[in-house]
Amino acid sequence: MANLRSASSISVAVGRLAWLPGRVQASAAATADGLTHIPPREVHAIDTTAAGDCFVGVLAAGLDRGLSLEAACRRASVAAALACTRPGSQASLPTAAEIDSAAGVRADT
């Protein structure tokens, strides 16, 4: 995994979020308040082509919707894991309903 202390330093210096993608390991988000570790989701990966783009897109959408950094990162991790289970790039991107279902979010909440 990337150097977490460096990510924290970068985050403090620029006053922004620094995201550290994991490979098989967990991902982490560093802010001035500290690190948020996101454990990996185990899936049978078929194609990882769009996983990073999926993660970043779902993370940004979650933050825009007002989710906490941790909640947005967890949701993005679920989405990226789902994307890895399908071939292709755009065709592998999960819908919001698929992400909610995989994350165990009830439709009425």
Helices and strands as residue ranges (DSSP letters): H 4-14, E 18-20, E 27-31, E 34-38, H 51-64, H 69-84, G 90-92, H 96-103
